Amino acid sequence: MQDNAPCHTEWPTQSLDMSPIENLWWIIKRSVLKRKPKNLEELKAGIQEEWDKITPQQCERLDGYF
């Protein structure tokens, strides 16, 4: 299954023991990748901006996100 095809690398783990923070990082990663950062500074800025957008309500829902 892991042949580096994009469809195999974008899906988060479906494990029941996946912690809520892993769900949060997946959400941030997906949003940052949509920005297509061209360098490290754009990547850092994108991560920070997406992190700042996370609301307490989103964090409360993370356990059942997937």
PDB file of N, CA, C and O in Angstrom:
ATOM      1  N   MET A   1       0.816  -1.190   0.000  1.00  0.00           N
ATOM      2  CA  MET A   1       0.000   0.000   0.000  1.00  0.00           C
ATOM      3  C   MET A   1       0.861   1.256   0.000  1.00  0.00           C
ATOM      4  O   MET A   1       0.500   2.221  -0.673  1.00  0.00           O
ATOM      5  N   GLN A   2       1.952   1.294   0.702  1.00  0.00           N
ATOM      6  CA  GLN A   2       2.806   2.485   0.767  1.00  0.00           C
ATOM      7  C   GLN A   2       3.764   2.515  -0.414  1.00  0.00           C
ATOM      8  O   GLN A   2       4.918   2.104  -0.292  1.00  0.00           O
ATOM      9  N   ASP A   3       3.296   2.993  -1.543  1.00  0.00           N
ATOM     10  CA  ASP A   3       4.135   3.104  -2.732  1.00  0.00           C
ATOM     11  C   ASP A   3       4.420   4.565  -3.081  1.00  0.00           C
ATOM     12  O   ASP A   3       4.783   4.888  -4.212  1.00  0.00           O
ATOM     13  N   ASN A   4       4.249   5.442  -2.084  1.00  0.00           N
ATOM     14  CA  ASN A   4       4.476   6.885  -2.221  1.00  0.00           C
ATOM     15  C   ASN A   4       3.488   7.575  -3.155  1.00  0.00           C
ATOM     16  O   ASN A   4       3.699   8.727  -3.535  1.00  0.00           O
ATOM     17  N   ALA A   5       2.427   6.892  -3.525  1.00  0.00           N
ATOM     18  CA  ALA A   5       1.370   7.541  -4.301  1.00  0.00           C
ATOM     19  C   ALA A   5       0.682   8.559  -3.395  1.00  0.00           C
ATOM     20  O   ALA A   5       0.454   8.271  -2.220  1.00  0.00           O
ATOM     21  N   PRO A   6       0.346   9.742  -3.912  1.00  0.00           N
ATOM     22  CA  PRO A   6      -0.269  10.777  -3.075  1.00  0.00           C
ATOM     23  C   PRO A   6      -1.509  10.305  -2.322  1.00  0.00           C
ATOM     24  O   PRO A   6      -1.758  10.735  -1.196  1.00  0.00           O
ATOM     25  N   CYS A   7      -2.278   9.428  -2.939  1.00  0.00           N
ATOM     26  CA  CYS A   7      -3.500   8.983  -2.260  1.00  0.00           C
ATOM     27  C   CYS A   7      -3.179   8.162  -1.016  1.00  0.00           C
ATOM     28  O   CYS A   7      -4.038   8.002  -0.149  1.00  0.00           O
ATOM     29  N   HIS A   8      -1.951   7.636  -0.912  1.00  0.00           N
ATOM     30  CA  HIS A   8      -1.566   6.851   0.258  1.00  0.00           C
ATOM     31  C   HIS A   8      -0.881   7.692   1.328  1.00  0.00           C
ATOM     32  O   HIS A   8      -0.717   7.237   2.459  1.00  0.00           O
ATOM     33  N   THR A   9      -0.489   8.890   0.990  1.00  0.00           N
ATOM     34  CA  THR A   9       0.253   9.702   1.953  1.00  0.00           C
ATOM     35  C   THR A   9      -0.591  10.786   2.608  1.00  0.00           C
ATOM     36  O   THR A   9      -0.159  11.379   3.597  1.00  0.00           O
ATOM     37  N   GLU A  10      -1.779  11.059   2.086  1.00  0.00           N
ATOM     38  CA  GLU A  10      -2.585  12.161   2.613  1.00  0.00           C
ATOM     39  C   GLU A  10      -3.559  11.738   3.692  1.00  0.00           C
ATOM     40  O   GLU A  10      -4.070  12.593   4.416  1.00  0.00           O
ATOM     41  N   TRP A  11      -3.834  10.463   3.825  1.00  0.00           N
ATOM     42  CA  TRP A  11      -4.854  10.024   4.776  1.00  0.00           C
ATOM     43  C   TRP A  11      -4.281   9.882   6.161  1.00  0.00           C
ATOM     44  O   TRP A  11      -3.200   9.318   6.328  1.00  0.00           O
ATOM     45  N   PRO A  12      -4.983  10.383   7.159  1.00  0.00           N
ATOM     46  CA  PRO A  12      -4.530  10.219   8.540  1.00  0.00           C
ATOM     47  C   PRO A  12      -4.761   8.786   8.995  1.00  0.00           C
ATOM     48  O   PRO A  12      -5.578   8.065   8.423  1.00  0.00           O
ATOM     49  N   THR A  13      -4.048   8.392  10.006  1.00  0.00           N
ATOM     50  CA  THR A  13      -4.208   7.067  10.568  1.00  0.00           C
ATOM     51  C   THR A  13      -5.615   6.903  11.112  1.00  0.00           C
ATOM     52  O   THR A  13      -6.159   7.831  11.711  1.00  0.00           O
ATOM     53  N   GLN A  14      -6.199   5.758  10.917  1.00  0.00           N
ATOM     54  CA  GLN A  14      -7.554   5.491  11.399  1.00  0.00           C
ATOM     55  C   GLN A  14      -7.529   4.728  12.719  1.00  0.00           C
ATOM     56  O   GLN A  14      -8.556   4.198  13.142  1.00  0.00           O
ATOM     57  N   SER A  15      -6.396   4.666  13.360  1.00  0.00           N
ATOM     58  CA  SER A  15      -6.246   3.926  14.600  1.00  0.00           C
ATOM     59  C   SER A  15      -7.105   4.527  15.709  1.00  0.00           C
ATOM     60  O   SER A  15      -7.249   5.746  15.808  1.00  0.00           O
ATOM     61  N   LEU A  16      -7.675   3.654  16.542  1.00  0.00           N
ATOM     62  CA  LEU A  16      -8.481   4.123  17.659  1.00  0.00           C
ATOM     63  C   LEU A  16      -7.649   4.809  18.730  1.00  0.00           C
ATOM     64  O   LEU A  16      -8.176   5.594  19.519  1.00  0.00           O
ATOM     65  N   ASP A  17      -6.343   4.515  18.764  1.00  0.00           N
ATOM     66  CA  ASP A  17      -5.499   5.129  19.778  1.00  0.00           C
ATOM     67  C   ASP A  17      -4.856   6.432  19.294  1.00  0.00           C
ATOM     68  O   ASP A  17      -3.958   6.961  19.949  1.00  0.00           O
ATOM     69  N   MET A  18      -5.311   6.945  18.160  1.00  0.00           N
ATOM     70  CA  MET A  18      -4.779   8.195  17.624  1.00  0.00           C
ATOM     71  C   MET A  18      -5.180   9.334  18.558  1.00  0.00           C
ATOM     72  O   MET A  18      -6.358   9.497  18.875  1.00  0.00           O
ATOM     73  N   SER A  19      -4.218  10.106  18.988  1.00  0.00           N
ATOM     74  CA  SER A  19      -4.506  11.177  19.932  1.00  0.00           C
ATOM     75  C   SER A  19      -5.104  12.392  19.214  1.00  0.00           C
ATOM     76  O   SER A  19      -4.881  12.581  18.018  1.00  0.00           O
ATOM     77  N   PRO A  20      -5.853  13.203  19.937  1.00  0.00           N
ATOM     78  CA  PRO A  20      -6.462  14.393  19.334  1.00  0.00           C
ATOM     79  C   PRO A  20      -5.434  15.334  18.702  1.00  0.00           C
ATOM     80  O   PRO A  20      -5.727  15.976  17.694  1.00  0.00           O
ATOM     81  N   ILE A  21      -4.237  15.423  19.279  1.00  0.00           N
ATOM     82  CA  ILE A  21      -3.235  16.329  18.705  1.00  0.00           C
ATOM     83  C   ILE A  21      -2.812  15.872  17.317  1.00  0.00           C
ATOM     84  O   ILE A  21      -2.472  16.700  16.471  1.00  0.00           O
ATOM     85  N   GLU A  22      -2.829  14.563  17.071  1.00  0.00           N
ATOM     86  CA  GLU A  22      -2.509  14.072  15.731  1.00  0.00           C
ATOM     87  C   GLU A  22      -3.570  14.525  14.736  1.00  0.00           C
ATOM     88  O   GLU A  22      -3.246  14.882  13.603  1.00  0.00           O
ATOM     89  N   ASN A  23      -4.829  14.514  15.150  1.00  0.00           N
ATOM     90  CA  ASN A  23      -5.904  15.030  14.293  1.00  0.00           C
ATOM     91  C   ASN A  23      -5.687  16.503  14.006  1.00  0.00           C
ATOM     92  O   ASN A  23      -5.866  16.951  12.874  1.00  0.00           O
ATOM     93  N   LEU A  24      -5.305  17.254  15.018  1.00  0.00           N
ATOM     94  CA  LEU A  24      -5.068  18.684  14.857  1.00  0.00           C
ATOM     95  C   LEU A  24      -3.925  18.942  13.887  1.00  0.00           C
ATOM     96  O   LEU A  24      -4.037  19.798  13.009  1.00  0.00           O
ATOM     97  N   TRP A  25      -2.837  18.217  14.036  1.00  0.00           N
ATOM     98  CA  TRP A  25      -1.702  18.401  13.128  1.00  0.00           C
ATOM     99  C   TRP A  25      -2.078  18.036  11.697  1.00  0.00           C
ATOM    100  O   TRP A  25      -1.602  18.665  10.751  1.00  0.00           O
ATOM    101  N   TRP A  26      -2.931  17.023  11.530  1.00  0.00           N
ATOM    102  CA  TRP A  26      -3.357  16.658  10.183  1.00  0.00           C
ATOM    103  C   TRP A  26      -4.147  17.792   9.544  1.00  0.00           C
ATOM    104  O   TRP A  26      -3.965  18.094   8.365  1.00  0.00           O
ATOM    105  N   ILE A  27      -5.025  18.418  10.324  1.00  0.00           N
ATOM    106  CA  ILE A  27      -5.810  19.553   9.823  1.00  0.00           C
ATOM    107  C   ILE A  27      -4.883  20.695   9.408  1.00  0.00           C
ATOM    108  O   ILE A  27      -5.056  21.284   8.340  1.00  0.00           O
ATOM    109  N   ILE A  28      -3.910  21.003  10.248  1.00  0.00           N
ATOM    110  CA  ILE A  28      -2.965  22.091   9.955  1.00  0.00           C
ATOM    111  C   ILE A  28      -2.133  21.748   8.729  1.00  0.00           C
ATOM    112  O   ILE A  28      -1.938  22.588   7.850  1.00  0.00           O
ATOM    113  N   LYS A  29      -1.644  20.518   8.670  1.00  0.00           N
ATOM    114  CA  LYS A  29      -0.825  20.100   7.525  1.00  0.00           C
ATOM    115  C   LYS A  29      -1.588  20.258   6.222  1.00  0.00           C
ATOM    116  O   LYS A  29      -1.059  20.782   5.241  1.00  0.00           O
ATOM    117  N   ARG A  30      -2.836  19.802   6.214  1.00  0.00           N
ATOM    118  CA  ARG A  30      -3.660  19.890   5.010  1.00  0.00           C
ATOM    119  C   ARG A  30      -3.816  21.352   4.575  1.00  0.00           C
ATOM    120  O   ARG A  30      -3.704  21.666   3.390  1.00  0.00           O
ATOM    121  N   SER A  31      -4.076  22.241   5.537  1.00  0.00           N
ATOM    122  CA  SER A  31      -4.268  23.658   5.224  1.00  0.00           C
ATOM    123  C   SER A  31      -2.982  24.307   4.728  1.00  0.00           C
ATOM    124  O   SER A  31      -3.002  25.100   3.787  1.00  0.00           O
ATOM    125  N   VAL A  32      -1.869  23.969   5.361  1.00  0.00           N
ATOM    126  CA  VAL A  32      -0.582  24.564   4.965  1.00  0.00           C
ATOM    127  C   VAL A  32      -0.185  24.087   3.571  1.00  0.00           C
ATOM    128  O   VAL A  32       0.314  24.876   2.769  1.00  0.00           O
ATOM    129  N   LEU A  33      -0.400  22.819   3.278  1.00  0.00           N
ATOM    130  CA  LEU A  33      -0.039  22.307   1.956  1.00  0.00           C
ATOM    131  C   LEU A  33      -0.832  22.978   0.842  1.00  0.00           C
ATOM    132  O   LEU A  33      -0.330  23.125  -0.272  1.00  0.00           O
ATOM    133  N   LYS A  34      -2.061  23.385   1.130  1.00  0.00           N
ATOM    134  CA  LYS A  34      -2.872  24.095   0.133  1.00  0.00           C
ATOM    135  C   LYS A  34      -2.244  25.437  -0.230  1.00  0.00           C
ATOM    136  O   LYS A  34      -2.447  25.942  -1.334  1.00  0.00           O
ATOM    137  N   ARG A  35      -1.491  26.009   0.687  1.00  0.00           N
ATOM    138  CA  ARG A  35      -0.833  27.300   0.450  1.00  0.00           C
ATOM    139  C   ARG A  35       0.375  27.167  -0.475  1.00  0.00           C
ATOM    140  O   ARG A  35       0.812  28.150  -1.073  1.00  0.00           O
ATOM    141  N   LYS A  36       0.910  25.961  -0.593  1.00  0.00           N
ATOM    142  CA  LYS A  36       2.089  25.666  -1.412  1.00  0.00           C
ATOM    143  C   LYS A  36       3.260  26.587  -1.062  1.00  0.00           C
ATOM    144  O   LYS A  36       3.708  27.369  -1.900  1.00  0.00           O
ATOM    145  N   PRO A  37       3.755  26.495   0.175  1.00  0.00           N
ATOM    146  CA  PRO A  37       4.882  27.355   0.571  1.00  0.00           C
ATOM    147  C   PRO A  37       6.109  27.090  -0.303  1.00  0.00           C
ATOM    148  O   PRO A  37       6.410  25.949  -0.653  1.00  0.00           O
ATOM    149  N   LYS A  38       6.802  28.165  -0.642  1.00  0.00           N
ATOM    150  CA  LYS A  38       7.955  28.073  -1.544  1.00  0.00           C
ATOM    151  C   LYS A  38       9.283  27.989  -0.808  1.00  0.00           C
ATOM    152  O   LYS A  38      10.304  27.648  -1.404  1.00  0.00           O
ATOM    153  N   ASN A  39       9.273  28.300   0.492  1.00  0.00           N
ATOM    154  CA  ASN A  39      10.511  28.246   1.259  1.00  0.00           C
ATOM    155  C   ASN A  39      10.181  28.022   2.731  1.00  0.00           C
ATOM    156  O   ASN A  39       9.016  27.957   3.122  1.00  0.00           O
ATOM    157  N   LEU A  40      11.223  27.908   3.526  1.00  0.00           N
ATOM    158  CA  LEU A  40      11.042  27.613   4.943  1.00  0.00           C
ATOM    159  C   LEU A  40      10.284  28.718   5.673  1.00  0.00           C
ATOM    160  O   LEU A  40       9.457  28.431   6.539  1.00  0.00           O
ATOM    161  N   GLU A  41      10.552  29.947   5.341  1.00  0.00           N
ATOM    162  CA  GLU A  41       9.862  31.060   5.999  1.00  0.00           C
ATOM    163  C   GLU A  41       8.361  31.029   5.710  1.00  0.00           C
ATOM    164  O   GLU A  41       7.554  31.248   6.614  1.00  0.00           O
ATOM    165  N   GLU A  42       7.981  30.759   4.457  1.00  0.00           N
ATOM    166  CA  GLU A  42       6.563  30.668   4.121  1.00  0.00           C
ATOM    167  C   GLU A  42       5.922  29.482   4.835  1.00  0.00           C
ATOM    168  O   GLU A  42       4.773  29.558   5.268  1.00  0.00           O
ATOM    169  N   LEU A  43       6.664  28.396   4.954  1.00  0.00           N
ATOM    170  CA  LEU A  43       6.159  27.224   5.664  1.00  0.00           C
ATOM    171  C   LEU A  43       5.909  27.549   7.135  1.00  0.00           C
ATOM    172  O   LEU A  43       4.843  27.243   7.669  1.00  0.00           O
ATOM    173  N   LYS A  44       6.882  28.164   7.781  1.00  0.00           N
ATOM    174  CA  LYS A  44       6.737  28.540   9.190  1.00  0.00           C
ATOM    175  C   LYS A  44       5.565  29.500   9.386  1.00  0.00           C
ATOM    176  O   LYS A  44       4.764  29.336  10.306  1.00  0.00           O
ATOM    177  N   ALA A  45       5.475  30.496   8.517  1.00  0.00           N
ATOM    178  CA  ALA A  45       4.396  31.477   8.624  1.00  0.00           C
ATOM    179  C   ALA A  45       3.035  30.797   8.423  1.00  0.00           C
ATOM    180  O   ALA A  45       2.077  31.100   9.134  1.00  0.00           O
ATOM    181  N   GLY A  46       2.955  29.889   7.464  1.00  0.00           N
ATOM    182  CA  GLY A  46       1.706  29.183   7.202  1.00  0.00           C
ATOM    183  C   GLY A  46       1.280  28.332   8.379  1.00  0.00           C
ATOM    184  O   GLY A  46       0.103  28.308   8.739  1.00  0.00           O
ATOM    185  N   ILE A  47       2.232  27.630   8.984  1.00  0.00           N
ATOM    186  CA  ILE A  47       1.927  26.809  10.154  1.00  0.00           C
ATOM    187  C   ILE A  47       1.419  27.690  11.281  1.00  0.00           C
ATOM    188  O   ILE A  47       0.417  27.363  11.917  1.00  0.00           O
ATOM    189  N   GLN A  48       2.091  28.798  11.538  1.00  0.00           N
ATOM    190  CA  GLN A  48       1.679  29.692  12.616  1.00  0.00           C
ATOM    191  C   GLN A  48       0.284  30.261  12.367  1.00  0.00           C
ATOM    192  O   GLN A  48      -0.545  30.308  13.276  1.00  0.00           O
ATOM    193  N   GLU A  49       0.032  30.691  11.138  1.00  0.00           N
ATOM    194  CA  GLU A  49      -1.274  31.274  10.817  1.00  0.00           C
ATOM    195  C   GLU A  49      -2.389  30.244  10.953  1.00  0.00           C
ATOM    196  O   GLU A  49      -3.461  30.557  11.471  1.00  0.00           O
ATOM    197  N   GLU A  50      -2.149  29.027  10.494  1.00  0.00           N
ATOM    198  CA  GLU A  50      -3.177  27.984  10.610  1.00  0.00           C
ATOM    199  C   GLU A  50      -3.377  27.588  12.067  1.00  0.00           C
ATOM    200  O   GLU A  50      -4.503  27.329  12.492  1.00  0.00           O
ATOM    201  N   TRP A  51      -2.293  27.540  12.832  1.00  0.00           N
ATOM    202  CA  TRP A  51      -2.390  27.237  14.264  1.00  0.00           C
ATOM    203  C   TRP A  51      -3.242  28.294  14.964  1.00  0.00           C
ATOM    204  O   TRP A  51      -4.085  27.966  15.800  1.00  0.00           O
ATOM    205  N   ASP A  52      -3.019  29.555  14.620  1.00  0.00           N
ATOM    206  CA  ASP A  52      -3.757  30.654  15.245  1.00  0.00           C
ATOM    207  C   ASP A  52      -5.244  30.619  14.922  1.00  0.00           C
ATOM    208  O   ASP A  52      -6.048  31.186  15.662  1.00  0.00           O
ATOM    209  N   LYS A  53      -5.623  29.964  13.831  1.00  0.00           N
ATOM    210  CA  LYS A  53      -7.033  29.879  13.439  1.00  0.00           C
ATOM    211  C   LYS A  53      -7.808  28.823  14.234  1.00  0.00           C
ATOM    212  O   LYS A  53      -9.039  28.840  14.242  1.00  0.00           O
ATOM    213  N   ILE A  54      -7.104  27.910  14.897  1.00  0.00           N
ATOM    214  CA  ILE A  54      -7.772  26.831  15.626  1.00  0.00           C
ATOM    215  C   ILE A  54      -8.521  27.409  16.819  1.00  0.00           C
ATOM    216  O   ILE A  54      -7.958  28.157  17.618  1.00  0.00           O
ATOM    217  N   THR A  55      -9.796  27.054  16.928  1.00  0.00           N
ATOM    218  CA  THR A  55     -10.635  27.559  18.017  1.00  0.00           C
ATOM    219  C   THR A  55     -10.762  26.507  19.122  1.00  0.00           C
ATOM    220  O   THR A  55     -10.539  25.321  18.878  1.00  0.00           O
ATOM    221  N   PRO A  56     -11.117  26.933  20.322  1.00  0.00           N
ATOM    222  CA  PRO A  56     -11.354  25.964  21.399  1.00  0.00           C
ATOM    223  C   PRO A  56     -12.445  24.952  21.025  1.00  0.00           C
ATOM    224  O   PRO A  56     -12.374  23.787  21.417  1.00  0.00           O
ATOM    225  N   GLN A  57     -13.439  25.393  20.275  1.00  0.00           N
ATOM    226  CA  GLN A  57     -14.517  24.492  19.865  1.00  0.00           C
ATOM    227  C   GLN A  57     -13.992  23.393  18.946  1.00  0.00           C
ATOM    228  O   GLN A  57     -14.425  22.245  19.042  1.00  0.00           O
ATOM    229  N   GLN A  58     -13.065  23.739  18.057  1.00  0.00           N
ATOM    230  CA  GLN A  58     -12.467  22.722  17.188  1.00  0.00           C
ATOM    231  C   GLN A  58     -11.703  21.706  18.018  1.00  0.00           C
ATOM    232  O   GLN A  58     -11.773  20.505  17.760  1.00  0.00           O
ATOM    233  N   CYS A  59     -10.989  22.178  18.993  1.00  0.00           N
ATOM    234  CA  CYS A  59     -10.209  21.263  19.851  1.00  0.00           C
ATOM    235  C   CYS A  59     -11.124  20.303  20.614  1.00  0.00           C
ATOM    236  O   CYS A  59     -10.778  19.138  20.808  1.00  0.00           O
ATOM    237  N   GLU A  60     -12.270  20.781  21.039  1.00  0.00           N
ATOM    238  CA  GLU A  60     -13.211  19.931  21.754  1.00  0.00           C
ATOM    239  C   GLU A  60     -13.758  18.823  20.868  1.00  0.00           C
ATOM    240  O   GLU A  60     -14.108  17.751  21.360  1.00  0.00           O
ATOM    241  N   ARG A  61     -13.834  19.075  19.565  1.00  0.00           N
ATOM    242  CA  ARG A  61     -14.392  18.087  18.634  1.00  0.00           C
ATOM    243  C   ARG A  61     -13.332  17.128  18.075  1.00  0.00           C
ATOM    244  O   ARG A  61     -13.690  16.193  17.358  1.00  0.00           O
ATOM    245  N   LEU A  62     -12.077  17.321  18.368  1.00  0.00           N
ATOM    246  CA  LEU A  62     -11.021  16.544  17.727  1.00  0.00           C
ATOM    247  C   LEU A  62     -11.089  15.052  17.969  1.00  0.00           C
ATOM    248  O   LEU A  62     -10.725  14.278  17.085  1.00  0.00           O
ATOM    249  N   ASP A  63     -11.539  14.624  19.124  1.00  0.00           N
ATOM    250  CA  ASP A  63     -11.612  13.188  19.404  1.00  0.00           C
ATOM    251  C   ASP A  63     -12.440  12.444  18.364  1.00  0.00           C
ATOM    252  O   ASP A  63     -12.097  11.322  17.992  1.00  0.00           O
ATOM    253  N   GLY A  64     -13.496  13.037  17.902  1.00  0.00           N
ATOM    254  CA  GLY A  64     -14.356  12.370  16.941  1.00  0.00           C
ATOM    255  C   GLY A  64     -14.220  12.908  15.538  1.00  0.00           C
ATOM    256  O   GLY A  64     -15.114  12.706  14.717  1.00  0.00           O
ATOM    257  N   TYR A  65     -13.124  13.589  15.235  1.00  0.00           N
ATOM    258  CA  TYR A  65     -12.966  14.252  13.931  1.00  0.00           C
ATOM    259  C   TYR A  65     -13.027  13.275  12.774  1.00  0.00           C
ATOM    260  O   TYR A  65     -13.602  13.591  11.733  1.00  0.00           O
ATOM    261  N   PHE A  66     -12.454  12.107  12.931  1.00  0.00           N
ATOM    262  CA  PHE A  66     -12.422  11.163  11.814  1.00  0.00           C
ATOM    263  C   PHE A  66     -13.329  10.015  12.106  1.00  0.00           C
ATOM    264  O   PHE A  66     -13.451   9.102  11.290  1.00  0.00           O
TER     265      PHE A  66
END
